[in-house]
Amino acid sequence: MEYSVEQYSPALREQWDAFVRASRNGTFLFLRDYMDYHADRFRDCSLVARNGKGKIVALLPANADGETLKSHAGLTFGGWIGGYRDFDVISLLNIQQEADSFLTAQGFRKLLYKPVPYIYSNGPSQEDLYMLFRHNAVRTVSQVSVALDLLTDAAPDAAMRRKTRQAVAEGLQVVESDDLESFWRILSELLSDRYGVRPVHSLEEITLLKKRFPDNIRLFAVLRHGTMLAGTLLYISGQVVHAQYIASGPEGKRLNALPLLFSLLIQRSRQTGYRWFDFGTCNEDAGRYLNEGLARQKISFGGRAVVYDTYLMPLSPRE
């Protein structure tokens, strides 16, 4: 079957969102209300692939950066998004060939590609890994996340269970909260003191996104006498509960706020029927440095490695 590739335009917004919601490996991060919040920072160059009948069969969230198309620099991951039908390894090889020709005609020479980690897919969806191999892509980033399989009996280790009991004895409580301002203050101070950086999102941006996606973006906090000591902002996508931001102040650390928080959230996520609890990555320097202390802390809750890779691929149009 023949395929065609075109650049996304706002006129396709409803079709784009409908396809993402019905896809095999899409998340709410690929909906236009999420992608477009930082449209002023990234020149959108997302791709739409159609079959010979004009039906949309795949999407690529992407932005332009000079001669490189990036998938998508404003998102943690986001390769080709496909449906349950009309998208397989054979069709993707043909779609990518059309994409290569389309992109090189516009002056692009390379594709920086971030596959969707397998835990975010609702079925086998690694067609793009084979496509990358066939196109001589080179892995440039490899970051380790720690995820817990909620279908197993994996649980926090003895030390974490002891810390959780201590936190309960201190009167700490876990609640869902809308107090993003207090959490952002704790998070910003932690990142500034430890790494000299700020959160990727500003308070205004995350407030906007939480209003747009109240079921997907949720804040859980640890309180003592009504004061927030620690918290985590969860991104909930399909079968995955992902800790997008985690932060604790000095008092929260002393009183073991995070062990209590995650012990309860893991338990609730399992009871609610989610498949994975993803704690997020533990790396710096494109994955070459592993923060072993951070990784060990996440592993102690029962999680194991899921890798977030990035590939650089030369574009090779059909002769």
N, C-alpha and C positions, 0 to 999 in steps of 0.2 A: 504494500500500500504506500502511496505517496504521502508526504507530510510537508507542511509549510510552517514557518516560524515568523512571528511578528512581534513588535515591541508593544508592551502593555500601554494602554491609554485610559484615562479616566472613564471613557465611554464603556469600558469593559468591566467596571468596578463590580457590578452585581453578578456578572458571570464569573469573575475571578473568585469572589467570596463564596459563591455557591459551589464552585469546583473544590475549593479548599475544604469546605465543610464535609463534602462527600468523598474526599480523597482517602487513599490508603495510608499516607504518611504526612498529612498536613497537620498543623497545629494553629491555635488562635494567633500565634505570632505572625502568620502569613496573611491574615485578614488585613484589608486595606486600612481599617481604622487603627490598627497597630503599626503597620509599616509606614504609614504616611505621617505619623506624628513628628518624625524627624526628617521630613522631606526637604527642609531647608538646608540640611547638612549633607544629604546624599542625593545625587542626580539619578533618579530612578531610571533603570533600563531593564526592567523585568521582561521576561519573554513568555509568550503564549504560543504553544504548539498545537496545530490542528491536523486532523487526518484529511484524506482526500475528499471527504464528505463535508468538510468545514466544521467538524465537531472538535471542541477543545479536548485534548487528551493528556496534556501535561503543562505545567507552569514552572518557571524558574524565577524566584524572587532575586533580584539583582540590582546593582547600581554600577554606574560608569565611573572609572577613575583613570583618566588618561587613556592609554592603549590597553588597559586591563578591565575586563568585566568581572565584578566581584559578586559572589552569591552569599548573602547580602552583607556588606560591611557593618550595617547597623543591627544585625541579628547574630546570635550565637552560632546558629547553623541555618542551613536552608538550601539544599540542592534541588534537583528536579522533583516536583510533586506530581504524583500520578494517581489515577483511579484504580479501581479493582478490575476494570475491563479496559481494553484498548491501550494498555500500557504494559510492556514487558521488555525483556532484555533486547529482543530483536528490534522492536519499535524504537527503543531509546537510542540504539546505535544509529538508526536512520534519522531520528530527530536531531541528534547531536551533529550529524553531518550537515543537515540543513542549517542548524544554528551556527556552525562554523562559517558557512558561506555567507549567511546573513550578517554575522558580526564582522567578519573581515572586510566586507563591502562597506561597513561603517567606520573602518579604521582600527578596529580592535585586533590585537595580536595574541592576547593571553586570556585565560579564564582562571580566576582564583575561586576554587570550589570547596564548599563546606557541606559534606553529606549530612543528612539527618541521622543522628545516632539511632541504632536499631530499636532501642526501647521506646522511641516515640512513634513507631510504626504499628499499624494494626494488622500486620502480616508481613511475610517476607518482602523486602523492598530494597534490596541492595543491587539492583540493576546498574546503578550509577558507578559502583565500585569497579565493576567489570569494564564499563565504558571508559573510566579513567585509565585503567590499565591499557586498554586498546589504543588510547590516545597519548601514551607515554607521559602521563602526568607524574609529577614528583611531589611526594609528601613534604610539606614545608613546616607544618605545625602538628604536634601530637600532644594533646592535653588529656590528663587522666581525671575523670570524674568518678565519684564513688556512689553507687546506686544499690539499693536494697530490693531484692525480689520478694514482694509481699505475699507470693504464693507459697513460699517456703516458711520454715519455722525460724529463720534467721532472726536474731534478737540482740539487743545490747549485751556487752560482756559484763562480767561480774563487777568490774570497777564502775561502769556506767550505771548499773543497777544500784550500787551503793550510793553513788552521788545523787541519783534520783530520789532515793529515800531521804537523804540528808536535806535536799531541797524542799521536800514535802514537810519535813519536821520544822523547817524554818518558816513555814507559812506561805511559801510562794504559790501563786496561782497562775494558770494558763488560761487566757481568754482570747477570743477573736476581737480585734480592735480596728477602729477607723482612724486611730491617732497616728497618722503617718508622720506628722511633724516631730513628735517625740522620738519615734523610731529613727527617723532620718538624722536627728541630732546625735543619737548614740552611734549610728552607722558611720556618719561623717567623721566624728571624733576618732573612732576606731581606725578607719582607713587612713586618716591624716597622720595619726600618731605612729601607726605600724608601717605604712607603705608610702606616705607622703602623697596620696592621691585622693580624689573625690569619687563618690558613687558615679557610675556611668549615667544614671538618670538623675536629673535635678528633682527636687521636691515637687516643683510645679508639673514636670513631665509625668512623674509616677502618679501624682494625684489625678491628672487627666486620664491616664491609662486605666487606673483603677475604676474611675467612673464609667469608662467605656466598656470595661470587662470585669464587672463586679463578681461574676461567678468564677472567673479564671485567675484573678489577682486578689489574694487574701492575706491579710496581716494577722499573725498570731503573736501575742506578747506575753511575757512573764511579768507579773506584778507582785509587789510587796507593799502592803498598806496603801494600795492605789497608785503607787509609783512604778513606772515601767523601768525594768532592769535589763531586759533583753528581748529579742524577738527575731522573727524570720518572716520575710515576705515570700509567699508561695506563688508560683506560677503553675496552674493546674491545666494540663493539656491532655485530654482524652484519658488514657490509662496511667499517666505519669503525674506525680506530685513532685515538683521541682523547687528546691530552696534557692530562689534567685538571689536573695540577700540574707545574710546571717550576721547578727551583731549582738554583743553583750558589753555592758559597761563594767567597770571594776567591781562594783558591788554584786552585779549579776554573776560575774566570774567567780567571786569568792563564795557565793552561795549556791553554785552549781545550777544556775538557771537554764543553761542550754541542755544539759543532760535531761532535766525534767521536761523541757519543751519538746525535744525530739522523741523522747520515749513515748510521750502522749500522742504526738502527731503521727508517729509510725503506727501505733495501735489503732488510732482512729482511721487512718488511711487504709489499713488492712480490713477493718470492719466495714468500711464504706464500699469496698470492692475494687480499689485501685490496684494496679499490678506492680508498679515501681515507685519507689521513693528515691529521688535523685538529689544528692547533697551538693552537686556542683563540682567544678574543677579545683585542682590543687597545685597549679603550676604557675611559673613565670618564665620569661624568656622563650616564648613560643613552645613551651613544654620541655625545654632542656633542663630546667630546674624543677625538681619536685619538692614541694614543701612537705617534708615527711611528717612534721608535727601535725599539720592540718590534715594530711591524709590519714594518719594514724587515728586521729580523733574521729573522723568520719567512719573509718573501718570498724572502730570499736562499737558502733551501733549495729553491725552485722553486714555492712555493705561491701561490695567488691567493685573492681574497675570496669568502667565503660569509657571508651576512648573517643574523644572529639577530635577528628582529624581535619586538616586543610590541605588541599592539593593545588599545585600550579600546573596548568595544562596549556600547551601551545595550541592555537587554533589552526586547523589544517583544512581549508576549503577544498571542495571537490574540484579537480582539474577540469 
